[in-house]
Amino acid sequence: MPLSTTLAEAKGFLRVADASEDALVTLLIDAAEARVAAATGLVLTLASPAPLRLAVLILVAHAYEHRDGAEPPPALVDAWLAPYREARL
C-alpha cells in the first residue's frame, strides 16, 4: 500500500487516465518507496520531503516506461536522495 504517493498522484504523473493499470501502478509505487526507504533509512509518509516523493514518482515513471528493465533508473534519482542518505565511513 503506497505510503508517500497516492495512486492518483502517480497516475497524474504518468498521464494514465483509466483504471486498467491501477494494480501495476500501485505495485510500482510500493517498489519505488521500498527502494527510496532502503537508500535513505527513512520511513516514507505523505508528509515526506518533496525530493523523496519526487524520487518515488521518477522511479515509478521509469519502471512504467521501461518494463523490460533494459535501462537503469535515471541518475536524477540519486541527486534527489543524496541529502537524505546517511554518511558511512
ABEGO torsion letter per residue (X at the ends): XBAABBAAAAAAAAGBABAAAAAAAAAAAAAAAAAAAAAAGBBBBAABBAAAAAAAAAAAAAAAABAAGABBBBAAAAAAAAAABBBBX
